[in-house]
Amino acid sequence: MWREERMRRFLKRFLTPPLALIAALLVLLEETLIAWLQRLMASLARLPWVAAIEARAARLPPYPAMILFLLPAAILFPIKLAALWMITQGHFLLGAAIIFAGKVVGTAFAARVYKVLHPTLATLGWFVRAEAWVFAWRDWLYAFVRALPAWQAAAAMIHRLRRLLARPGWVSRRFAAMRRRYRRSA
């Protein structure tokens, strides 16, 4: 009993910092990707044929809208299973790349579909309750990760890097030009 408790404390002390760092990096990556993907999808939505599809989707009744909302996950699930199969067959990099690309594309598409269909889906009481529950858990998890010392260290490092890149010089001018070009296209 005493050994188990001691081992548990040792493992917690040993494993918590790297796991916290991984969680902090994942939250940071997700937040960054979501911001970029929202801009990308908003710029795609300006295309006339995409705008027409979105307008038609926004007029759907609640339950057909729910089917459309669940469609990205249903389409990507078999692709992710195939990627996992590839990983088990020894094609780790290809499988991981497919899973990552599926996550990025699926997140972008699902976020846009959610934004377009939310007014219709919000007419369903059970959807509003489920949405509130999911967002409450997400907010709790984000607050927990942001309170971790690893998150705070990573955020401080990123802040220092941004300050360094903001200094006058060739690198900062290049990044500023890329940002301006990106914002104009969004």
C-alpha positions as MATLAB code, in Angstrom:
seq = 'MWREERMRRFLKRFLTPPLALIAALLVLLEETLIAWLQRLMASLARLPWVAAIEARAARLPPYPAMILFLLPAAILFPIKLAALWMITQGHFLLGAAIIFAGKVVGTAFAARVYKVLHPTLATLGWFVRAEAWVFAWRDWLYAFVRALPAWQAAAAMIHRLRRLLARPGWVSRRFAAMRRRYRRSA';
ca = [
       0.000    0.000    0.000;
       2.744    2.420    0.994;
       4.796    1.504   -2.109;
       1.828    2.017   -4.390;
       1.183    5.477   -2.985;
       4.840    6.382   -3.281;
       4.964    5.098   -6.860;
       1.800    7.011   -7.717;
       3.285   10.257   -6.353;
       6.544    9.641   -8.212;
       4.733    8.973  -11.500;
       2.526   12.021  -11.039;
       5.540   14.222  -10.389;
       7.452   12.668  -13.309;
       4.651   12.530  -15.899;
       2.693   15.705  -15.164;
       5.142   18.256  -16.649;
       5.515   16.608  -20.095;
       1.810   15.798  -20.309;
       0.921   19.347  -19.286;
       3.271   20.701  -21.930;
       1.713   18.468  -24.577;
      -1.788   19.566  -23.524;
      -0.730   23.219  -23.575;
       0.767   22.847  -27.042;
      -2.348   21.086  -28.314;
      -4.642   23.824  -26.967;
      -2.401   26.503  -28.459;
      -2.284   24.693  -31.807;
      -6.046   24.210  -31.809;
      -6.741   27.861  -31.002;
      -4.321   29.030  -33.687;
      -5.648   26.613  -36.284;
      -9.257   27.543  -35.545;
      -8.511   31.254  -36.017;
      -6.699   30.631  -39.306;
      -9.292   28.168  -40.547;
     -12.150   30.544  -39.767;
     -10.488   33.217  -41.895;
      -9.868   30.736  -44.691;
     -13.447   29.438  -44.668;
     -14.825   33.006  -44.527;
     -12.824   33.870  -47.635;
     -14.089   30.717  -49.369;
     -17.637   31.648  -48.386;
     -17.311   34.763  -50.534;
     -17.251   32.602  -53.647;
     -20.684   32.843  -55.319;
     -21.324   29.104  -55.540;
     -20.297   28.548  -51.885;
     -22.501   31.453  -50.763;
     -25.438   29.916  -52.677;
     -24.903   26.533  -51.003;
     -24.665   28.167  -47.569;
     -27.844   30.191  -48.167;
     -29.691   27.041  -49.163;
     -28.347   25.153  -46.134;
     -29.427   27.991  -43.814;
     -33.017   27.541  -45.005;
     -33.116   23.833  -44.071;
     -35.522   22.673  -41.354;
     -33.912   21.653  -38.027;
     -33.504   17.886  -38.476;
     -32.160   17.959  -42.060;
     -29.820   20.700  -40.816;
     -28.704   18.317  -38.048;
     -27.911   15.643  -40.644;
     -25.855   18.177  -42.597;
     -24.128   19.228  -39.361;
     -23.106   15.622  -38.622;
     -22.018   14.923  -42.195;
     -18.347   16.032  -41.849;
     -17.777   13.625  -38.970;
     -19.536   10.809  -40.821;
     -17.417   11.373  -43.929;
     -14.106   11.669  -42.088;
     -14.620    8.682  -39.762;
     -13.846    5.994  -42.383;
     -10.880    8.041  -43.621;
      -9.465    8.182  -40.097;
     -10.042    4.443  -39.677;
      -8.140    3.830  -42.913;
      -5.321    6.043  -41.622;
      -5.190    4.029  -38.394;
      -5.050    0.857  -40.465;
      -2.125    2.360  -42.416;
      -0.347    3.087  -39.145;
      -0.801   -0.508  -38.020;
       0.628   -1.671  -41.360;
       3.841    0.275  -40.765;
       3.025    3.476  -42.671;
       3.143    5.687  -39.595;
       3.990    9.012  -41.246;
       1.402    8.671  -44.005;
      -1.285    7.584  -41.534;
      -0.437   10.395  -39.118;
      -0.437   12.927  -41.977;
      -3.874   11.717  -43.113;
      -5.244   11.949  -39.569;
      -3.800   15.461  -39.161;
      -5.115   16.622  -42.541;
      -8.503   15.076  -41.764;
      -8.585   16.872  -38.430;
      -7.715   20.222  -40.019;
     -10.131   19.899  -42.950;
     -12.868   18.423  -40.761;
     -12.501   21.167  -38.164;
     -12.631   23.900  -40.797;
     -15.632   22.448  -42.559;
     -17.501   21.563  -39.343;
     -16.916   25.044  -37.901;
     -18.295   26.688  -41.031;
     -21.288   24.339  -41.169;
     -21.909   25.038  -37.469;
     -21.811   28.798  -38.063;
     -24.221   28.574  -40.996;
     -26.643   26.140  -39.340;
     -26.520   27.385  -35.751;
     -29.639   29.607  -35.984;
     -31.650   26.622  -37.233;
     -30.125   24.132  -34.784;
     -30.725   26.513  -31.868;
     -34.466   25.981  -32.335;
     -34.008   22.461  -30.939;
     -34.066   22.541  -27.145;
     -31.984   19.393  -26.723;
     -29.329   20.794  -29.075;
     -29.049   23.991  -27.009;
     -28.646   21.942  -23.810;
     -26.041   19.639  -25.410;
     -24.184   22.629  -26.830;
     -24.093   24.338  -23.419;
     -22.801   21.138  -21.800;
     -20.049   20.655  -24.421;
     -18.930   24.290  -24.241;
     -18.925   24.207  -20.423;
     -16.599   21.191  -20.477;
     -14.402   22.799  -23.141;
     -14.151   26.037  -21.159;
     -13.307   24.118  -17.964;
     -10.597   22.137  -19.776;
      -9.123   25.263  -21.385;
      -9.085   27.072  -18.018;
      -7.386   24.065  -16.427;
      -4.708   23.916  -19.142;
      -4.149   27.688  -19.056;
      -3.582   27.516  -15.297;
      -0.767   24.995  -15.746;
       2.775   26.314  -15.389;
       3.702   24.673  -18.719;
       0.985   26.692  -20.494;
       2.098   29.898  -18.858;
       5.724   29.208  -19.807;
       4.729   28.458  -23.408;
       2.580   31.612  -23.575;
       5.457   33.705  -22.200;
       7.834   32.200  -24.750;
       5.415   32.984  -27.598;
       4.979   36.528  -26.299;
       8.774   36.992  -26.262;
       9.012   35.565  -29.787;
       6.315   37.957  -31.031;
       8.142   40.907  -29.435;
      11.375   39.781  -31.058;
       9.719   39.517  -34.466;
       8.101   42.950  -34.016;
      11.519   44.631  -33.848;
      12.595   46.463  -36.969;
      14.513   44.226  -39.280;
      14.297   42.018  -42.310;
      12.565   39.087  -40.605;
       9.882   41.223  -38.998;
       9.243   43.064  -42.282;
       8.835   39.730  -44.077;
       6.380   38.465  -41.467;
       4.497   41.762  -41.554;
       4.235   41.559  -45.354;
       2.980   37.972  -45.151;
       0.413   38.970  -42.498;
      -0.841   41.877  -44.623;
      -1.120   39.666  -47.689;
      -2.946   37.009  -45.683;
      -5.378   39.501  -44.138;
      -6.161   41.011  -47.539;
      -7.020   37.574  -48.892;
      -9.235   36.753  -45.878;
];
